Amino acid sequence: MAYVITDACVSCGTCADACPLGAISEGDGKYVIDADACVECGTCAGECPNEAIVEG
């Protein structure tokens, strides 16, 4: 199951920069992960300074 970004996201963009597939984009108030494009590599979760990315 793809990773998801929780409400702890502060829209810093670190996750989007880290995603090797470009599956993360800026959403309404927080970043969002395209579940169809996510390959569950976990790179984004490891880079998030707020630990706002969890396995969905």
LOROPA-178817 format. One record per residue: residue number from 0; residue in one letter; x, y, z of N, C-alpha, C, O in turn. Coordinates in nm, 2 decimals. Example, Ala and Ser with C-alpha at 12.3 -4.5 7.8 and 13.67 -1.06 7.14 Angstrom:
<torkols>
lumza = 0 rodo = a n.c1 = 1.32 n.c2 = -0.57 n.c3 = 0.78 ca.c1 = 1.23 ca.c2 = -0.45 ca.c3 = 0.78 c.c1 = 1.32 c.c2 = -0.33 c.c3 = 0.78 o.c1 = 1.42 o.c2 = -0.33 o.c3 = 0.85
lumza = 1 rodo = s n.c1 = 1.28 n.c2 = -0.22 n.c3 = 0.71 ca.c1 = 1.37 ca.c2 = -0.11 ca.c3 = 0.71 c.c1 = 1.29 c.c2 = 0.00 c.c3 = 0.79 o.c1 = 1.34 o.c2 = 0.11 o.c3 = 0.80
</torkols>
This chain:
<torkols>
lumza = 0 rodo = m n.c1 = 0.08 n.c2 = -0.12 n.c3 = 0.00 ca.c1 = 0.00 ca.c2 = 0.00 ca.c3 = 0.00 c.c1 = 0.09 c.c2 = 0.12 c.c3 = 0.00 o.c1 = 0.19 o.c2 = 0.13 o.c3 = 0.07
lumza = 1 rodo = a n.c1 = 0.05 n.c2 = 0.22 n.c3 = -0.07 ca.c1 = 0.13 ca.c2 = 0.35 ca.c3 = -0.09 c.c1 = 0.14 c.c2 = 0.42 c.c3 = 0.04 o.c1 = 0.06 o.c2 = 0.41 o.c3 = 0.13
lumza = 2 rodo = y n.c1 = 0.24 n.c2 = 0.50 n.c3 = 0.05 ca.c1 = 0.26 ca.c2 = 0.59 ca.c3 = 0.17 c.c1 = 0.16 c.c2 = 0.70 c.c3 = 0.16 o.c1 = 0.11 o.c2 = 0.74 o.c3 = 0.05
lumza = 3 rodo = v n.c1 = 0.12 n.c2 = 0.76 n.c3 = 0.27 ca.c1 = 0.03 ca.c2 = 0.88 ca.c3 = 0.28 c.c1 = 0.10 c.c2 = 0.99 c.c3 = 0.37 o.c1 = 0.18 o.c2 = 0.96 o.c3 = 0.46
lumza = 4 rodo = i n.c1 = 0.06 n.c2 = 1.11 n.c3 = 0.34 ca.c1 = 0.11 ca.c2 = 1.22 ca.c3 = 0.41 c.c1 = 0.00 c.c2 = 1.27 c.c3 = 0.51 o.c1 = -0.11 o.c2 = 1.30 o.c3 = 0.47
lumza = 5 rodo = t n.c1 = 0.03 n.c2 = 1.28 n.c3 = 0.64 ca.c1 = -0.06 ca.c2 = 1.31 ca.c3 = 0.74 c.c1 = -0.08 c.c2 = 1.46 c.c3 = 0.76 o.c1 = -0.01 o.c2 = 1.54 o.c3 = 0.69
lumza = 6 rodo = d n.c1 = -0.16 n.c2 = 1.50 n.c3 = 0.84 ca.c1 = -0.19 ca.c2 = 1.65 ca.c3 = 0.87 c.c1 = -0.07 c.c2 = 1.71 c.c3 = 0.94 o.c1 = -0.07 o.c2 = 1.83 o.c3 = 0.96
lumza = 7 rodo = a n.c1 = 0.03 n.c2 = 1.63 n.c3 = 0.98 ca.c1 = 0.15 ca.c2 = 1.69 ca.c3 = 1.04 c.c1 = 0.24 c.c2 = 1.76 c.c3 = 0.93 o.c1 = 0.34 o.c2 = 1.82 o.c3 = 0.97
lumza = 8 rodo = c n.c1 = 0.21 n.c2 = 1.74 n.c3 = 0.81 ca.c1 = 0.28 ca.c2 = 1.81 ca.c3 = 0.70 c.c1 = 0.27 c.c2 = 1.96 c.c3 = 0.71 o.c1 = 0.17 o.c2 = 2.02 o.c3 = 0.73
lumza = 9 rodo = v n.c1 = 0.39 n.c2 = 2.02 n.c3 = 0.69 ca.c1 = 0.40 ca.c2 = 2.17 ca.c3 = 0.70 c.c1 = 0.43 c.c2 = 2.23 c.c3 = 0.56 o.c1 = 0.47 o.c2 = 2.34 o.c3 = 0.54
lumza = 10 rodo = s n.c1 = 0.42 n.c2 = 2.14 n.c3 = 0.45 ca.c1 = 0.44 ca.c2 = 2.18 ca.c3 = 0.31 c.c1 = 0.58 c.c2 = 2.24 c.c3 = 0.29 o.c1 = 0.59 o.c2 = 2.34 o.c3 = 0.22
lumza = 11 rodo = c n.c1 = 0.68 n.c2 = 2.17 n.c3 = 0.34 ca.c1 = 0.82 ca.c2 = 2.22 ca.c3 = 0.32 c.c1 = 0.87 c.c2 = 2.17 c.c3 = 0.18 o.c1 = 0.96 o.c2 = 2.23 o.c3 = 0.13
lumza = 12 rodo = g n.c1 = 0.81 n.c2 = 2.06 n.c3 = 0.13 ca.c1 = 0.85 ca.c2 = 2.02 ca.c3 = 0.00 c.c1 = 0.97 c.c2 = 1.92 c.c3 = 0.00 o.c1 = 1.01 o.c2 = 1.87 o.c3 = -0.11
lumza = 13 rodo = t n.c1 = 1.02 n.c2 = 1.89 n.c3 = 0.11 ca.c1 = 1.14 ca.c2 = 1.79 ca.c3 = 0.12 c.c1 = 1.10 c.c2 = 1.66 c.c3 = 0.06 o.c1 = 1.18 o.c2 = 1.60 o.c3 = -0.01
lumza = 14 rodo = c n.c1 = 0.98 n.c2 = 1.61 n.c3 = 0.08 ca.c1 = 0.94 ca.c2 = 1.48 ca.c3 = 0.03 c.c1 = 0.93 c.c2 = 1.48 c.c3 = -0.12 o.c1 = 0.98 o.c2 = 1.38 o.c3 = -0.19
lumza = 15 rodo = a n.c1 = 0.88 n.c2 = 1.59 n.c3 = -0.18 ca.c1 = 0.86 ca.c2 = 1.59 ca.c3 = -0.32 c.c1 = 1.00 c.c2 = 1.60 c.c3 = -0.39 o.c1 = 1.02 o.c2 = 1.53 o.c3 = -0.49
lumza = 16 rodo = d n.c1 = 1.10 n.c2 = 1.67 n.c3 = -0.33 ca.c1 = 1.23 ca.c2 = 1.67 ca.c3 = -0.38 c.c1 = 1.30 c.c2 = 1.53 c.c3 = -0.38 o.c1 = 1.38 o.c2 = 1.50 o.c3 = -0.46
lumza = 17 rodo = a n.c1 = 1.27 n.c2 = 1.46 n.c3 = -0.27 ca.c1 = 1.33 ca.c2 = 1.33 ca.c3 = -0.25 c.c1 = 1.27 c.c2 = 1.21 c.c3 = -0.33 o.c1 = 1.34 o.c2 = 1.11 o.c3 = -0.36
lumza = 18 rodo = c n.c1 = 1.15 n.c2 = 1.23 n.c3 = -0.37 ca.c1 = 1.08 ca.c2 = 1.12 ca.c3 = -0.44 c.c1 = 1.14 c.c2 = 1.09 c.c3 = -0.58 o.c1 = 1.15 o.c2 = 1.18 o.c3 = -0.66
lumza = 19 rodo = p n.c1 = 1.20 n.c2 = 0.97 n.c3 = -0.60 ca.c1 = 1.26 ca.c2 = 0.94 ca.c3 = -0.73 c.c1 = 1.17 c.c2 = 0.93 c.c3 = -0.85 o.c1 = 1.21 o.c2 = 0.93 o.c3 = -0.96
lumza = 20 rodo = l n.c1 = 1.04 n.c2 = 0.91 n.c3 = -0.82 ca.c1 = 0.94 ca.c2 = 0.90 ca.c3 = -0.93 c.c1 = 0.86 c.c2 = 1.02 c.c3 = -0.95 o.c1 = 0.77 o.c2 = 1.02 o.c3 = -1.04
lumza = 21 rodo = g n.c1 = 0.87 n.c2 = 1.12 n.c3 = -0.87 ca.c1 = 0.79 ca.c2 = 1.24 ca.c3 = -0.88 c.c1 = 0.65 c.c2 = 1.22 c.c3 = -0.85 o.c1 = 0.56 o.c2 = 1.28 o.c3 = -0.90
lumza = 22 rodo = a n.c1 = 0.62 n.c2 = 1.13 n.c3 = -0.75 ca.c1 = 0.48 ca.c2 = 1.09 ca.c3 = -0.72 c.c1 = 0.42 c.c2 = 1.18 c.c3 = -0.61 o.c1 = 0.31 o.c2 = 1.16 o.c3 = -0.57
lumza = 23 rodo = i n.c1 = 0.50 n.c2 = 1.28 n.c3 = -0.57 ca.c1 = 0.45 ca.c2 = 1.37 ca.c3 = -0.46 c.c1 = 0.43 c.c2 = 1.51 c.c3 = -0.52 o.c1 = 0.52 o.c2 = 1.57 o.c3 = -0.59
lumza = 24 rodo = s n.c1 = 0.32 n.c2 = 1.57 n.c3 = -0.49 ca.c1 = 0.29 ca.c2 = 1.71 ca.c3 = -0.54 c.c1 = 0.22 c.c2 = 1.79 c.c3 = -0.43 o.c1 = 0.17 o.c2 = 1.74 o.c3 = -0.33
lumza = 25 rodo = e n.c1 = 0.23 n.c2 = 1.92 n.c3 = -0.45 ca.c1 = 0.16 ca.c2 = 2.01 ca.c3 = -0.35 c.c1 = 0.01 c.c2 = 2.00 c.c3 = -0.36 o.c1 = -0.04 o.c2 = 2.02 o.c3 = -0.47
lumza = 26 rodo = g n.c1 = -0.05 n.c2 = 1.98 n.c3 = -0.25 ca.c1 = -0.20 ca.c2 = 1.97 ca.c3 = -0.25 c.c1 = -0.25 c.c2 = 2.09 c.c3 = -0.18 o.c1 = -0.19 o.c2 = 2.19 o.c3 = -0.16
lumza = 27 rodo = d n.c1 = -0.38 n.c2 = 2.08 n.c3 = -0.13 ca.c1 = -0.44 ca.c2 = 2.19 ca.c3 = -0.06 c.c1 = -0.41 c.c2 = 2.18 c.c3 = 0.09 o.c1 = -0.47 o.c2 = 2.11 o.c3 = 0.17
lumza = 28 rodo = g n.c1 = -0.31 n.c2 = 2.26 n.c3 = 0.13 ca.c1 = -0.27 ca.c2 = 2.27 ca.c3 = 0.27 c.c1 = -0.16 c.c2 = 2.17 c.c3 = 0.31 o.c1 = -0.09 o.c2 = 2.19 o.c3 = 0.41
lumza = 29 rodo = k n.c1 = -0.13 n.c2 = 2.07 n.c3 = 0.23 ca.c1 = -0.02 ca.c2 = 1.97 ca.c3 = 0.25 c.c1 = 0.01 c.c2 = 1.90 c.c3 = 0.12 o.c1 = -0.06 o.c2 = 1.91 o.c3 = 0.02
lumza = 30 rodo = y n.c1 = 0.12 n.c2 = 1.84 n.c3 = 0.12 ca.c1 = 0.16 ca.c2 = 1.76 ca.c3 = 0.00 c.c1 = 0.08 c.c2 = 1.63 c.c3 = 0.00 o.c1 = 0.04 o.c2 = 1.58 o.c3 = 0.10
lumza = 31 rodo = v n.c1 = 0.07 n.c2 = 1.57 n.c3 = -0.12 ca.c1 = 0.00 ca.c2 = 1.45 ca.c3 = -0.14 c.c1 = 0.08 c.c2 = 1.35 c.c3 = -0.23 o.c1 = 0.16 o.c2 = 1.40 o.c3 = -0.31
lumza = 32 rodo = i n.c1 = 0.06 n.c2 = 1.23 n.c3 = -0.21 ca.c1 = 0.13 ca.c2 = 1.12 ca.c3 = -0.28 c.c1 = 0.03 c.c2 = 1.06 c.c3 = -0.38 o.c1 = -0.08 o.c2 = 1.02 o.c3 = -0.34
lumza = 33 rodo = d n.c1 = 0.07 n.c2 = 1.04 n.c3 = -0.50 ca.c1 = -0.01 ca.c2 = 0.97 ca.c3 = -0.60 c.c1 = 0.00 c.c2 = 0.82 c.c3 = -0.58 o.c1 = 0.11 o.c2 = 0.77 o.c3 = -0.61
lumza = 34 rodo = a n.c1 = -0.10 n.c2 = 0.76 n.c3 = -0.52 ca.c1 = -0.09 ca.c2 = 0.62 ca.c3 = -0.49 c.c1 = -0.06 c.c2 = 0.53 c.c3 = -0.60 o.c1 = 0.00 o.c2 = 0.42 o.c3 = -0.59
lumza = 35 rodo = d n.c1 = -0.10 n.c2 = 0.57 n.c3 = -0.72 ca.c1 = -0.08 ca.c2 = 0.48 ca.c3 = -0.84 c.c1 = 0.07 c.c2 = 0.49 c.c3 = -0.88 o.c1 = 0.12 o.c2 = 0.40 o.c3 = -0.94
lumza = 36 rodo = a n.c1 = 0.14 n.c2 = 0.60 n.c3 = -0.85 ca.c1 = 0.28 ca.c2 = 0.62 ca.c3 = -0.89 c.c1 = 0.37 c.c2 = 0.57 c.c3 = -0.78 o.c1 = 0.49 o.c2 = 0.55 o.c3 = -0.81
lumza = 37 rodo = c n.c1 = 0.33 n.c2 = 0.57 n.c3 = -0.66 ca.c1 = 0.41 ca.c2 = 0.53 ca.c3 = -0.55 c.c1 = 0.45 c.c2 = 0.39 c.c3 = -0.56 o.c1 = 0.37 o.c2 = 0.30 o.c3 = -0.57
lumza = 38 rodo = v n.c1 = 0.59 n.c2 = 0.36 n.c3 = -0.54 ca.c1 = 0.64 ca.c2 = 0.22 ca.c3 = -0.54 c.c1 = 0.68 c.c2 = 0.18 c.c3 = -0.40 o.c1 = 0.75 o.c2 = 0.07 o.c3 = -0.39
lumza = 39 rodo = e n.c1 = 0.64 n.c2 = 0.25 n.c3 = -0.30 ca.c1 = 0.66 ca.c2 = 0.22 ca.c3 = -0.16 c.c1 = 0.81 c.c2 = 0.20 c.c3 = -0.13 o.c1 = 0.85 o.c2 = 0.11 o.c3 = -0.05
lumza = 40 rodo = c n.c1 = 0.89 n.c2 = 0.29 n.c3 = -0.18 ca.c1 = 1.04 ca.c2 = 0.28 ca.c3 = -0.16 c.c1 = 1.07 c.c2 = 0.34 c.c3 = -0.02 o.c1 = 1.17 o.c2 = 0.30 o.c3 = 0.04
lumza = 41 rodo = g n.c1 = 0.99 n.c2 = 0.43 n.c3 = 0.03 ca.c1 = 1.01 ca.c2 = 0.49 ca.c3 = 0.17 c.c1 = 1.10 c.c2 = 0.60 c.c3 = 0.17 o.c1 = 1.13 o.c2 = 0.65 o.c3 = 0.28
lumza = 42 rodo = t n.c1 = 1.16 n.c2 = 0.64 n.c3 = 0.06 ca.c1 = 1.25 ca.c2 = 0.76 ca.c3 = 0.06 c.c1 = 1.19 c.c2 = 0.88 c.c3 = 0.11 o.c1 = 1.25 o.c2 = 0.95 o.c3 = 0.19
lumza = 43 rodo = c n.c1 = 1.07 n.c2 = 0.91 n.c3 = 0.08 ca.c1 = 1.00 ca.c2 = 1.03 ca.c3 = 0.13 c.c1 = 0.99 c.c2 = 1.03 c.c3 = 0.28 o.c1 = 1.01 o.c2 = 1.13 o.c3 = 0.35
lumza = 44 rodo = a n.c1 = 0.95 n.c2 = 0.91 n.c3 = 0.34 ca.c1 = 0.93 ca.c2 = 0.90 ca.c3 = 0.48 c.c1 = 1.06 c.c2 = 0.92 c.c3 = 0.55 o.c1 = 1.06 o.c2 = 0.98 o.c3 = 0.66
lumza = 45 rodo = g n.c1 = 1.17 n.c2 = 0.88 n.c3 = 0.50 ca.c1 = 1.30 ca.c2 = 0.89 ca.c3 = 0.56 c.c1 = 1.35 c.c2 = 1.03 c.c3 = 0.56 o.c1 = 1.43 o.c2 = 1.07 o.c3 = 0.64
lumza = 46 rodo = e n.c1 = 1.30 n.c2 = 1.11 n.c3 = 0.46 ca.c1 = 1.35 ca.c2 = 1.25 ca.c3 = 0.45 c.c1 = 1.26 c.c2 = 1.35 c.c3 = 0.52 o.c1 = 1.30 o.c2 = 1.46 o.c3 = 0.54
lumza = 47 rodo = c n.c1 = 1.14 n.c2 = 1.32 n.c3 = 0.55 ca.c1 = 1.04 ca.c2 = 1.41 ca.c3 = 0.61 c.c1 = 1.09 c.c2 = 1.46 c.c3 = 0.75 o.c1 = 1.10 o.c2 = 1.37 o.c3 = 0.84
lumza = 48 rodo = p n.c1 = 1.11 n.c2 = 1.59 n.c3 = 0.77 ca.c1 = 1.16 ca.c2 = 1.63 ca.c3 = 0.90 c.c1 = 1.05 c.c2 = 1.63 c.c3 = 1.01 o.c1 = 1.09 o.c2 = 1.64 o.c3 = 1.13
lumza = 49 rodo = n n.c1 = 0.93 n.c2 = 1.61 n.c3 = 0.97 ca.c1 = 0.82 ca.c2 = 1.61 ca.c3 = 1.07 c.c1 = 0.76 c.c2 = 1.47 c.c3 = 1.09 o.c1 = 0.66 o.c2 = 1.46 o.c3 = 1.16
lumza = 50 rodo = e n.c1 = 0.82 n.c2 = 1.37 n.c3 = 1.03 ca.c1 = 0.77 ca.c2 = 1.24 ca.c3 = 1.03 c.c1 = 0.62 c.c2 = 1.23 c.c3 = 1.00 o.c1 = 0.54 o.c2 = 1.16 o.c3 = 1.06
lumza = 51 rodo = a n.c1 = 0.58 n.c2 = 1.31 n.c3 = 0.89 ca.c1 = 0.44 ca.c2 = 1.32 ca.c3 = 0.85 c.c1 = 0.40 c.c2 = 1.22 c.c3 = 0.75 o.c1 = 0.29 o.c2 = 1.22 o.c3 = 0.70
lumza = 52 rodo = i n.c1 = 0.49 n.c2 = 1.13 n.c3 = 0.71 ca.c1 = 0.46 ca.c2 = 1.03 ca.c3 = 0.60 c.c1 = 0.47 c.c2 = 0.89 c.c3 = 0.67 o.c1 = 0.56 o.c2 = 0.85 o.c3 = 0.73
lumza = 53 rodo = v n.c1 = 0.35 n.c2 = 0.82 n.c3 = 0.65 ca.c1 = 0.34 ca.c2 = 0.69 ca.c3 = 0.70 c.c1 = 0.29 c.c2 = 0.59 c.c3 = 0.60 o.c1 = 0.24 o.c2 = 0.63 o.c3 = 0.49
lumza = 54 rodo = e n.c1 = 0.31 n.c2 = 0.46 n.c3 = 0.62 ca.c1 = 0.26 ca.c2 = 0.36 ca.c3 = 0.53 c.c1 = 0.11 c.c2 = 0.36 c.c3 = 0.54 o.c1 = 0.05 o.c2 = 0.36 o.c3 = 0.65
lumza = 55 rodo = g n.c1 = 0.04 n.c2 = 0.37 n.c3 = 0.43 ca.c1 = -0.10 ca.c2 = 0.37 ca.c3 = 0.42 c.c1 = -0.16 c.c2 = 0.24 c.c3 = 0.42 o.c1 = -0.29 o.c2 = 0.23 o.c3 = 0.42
</torkols>
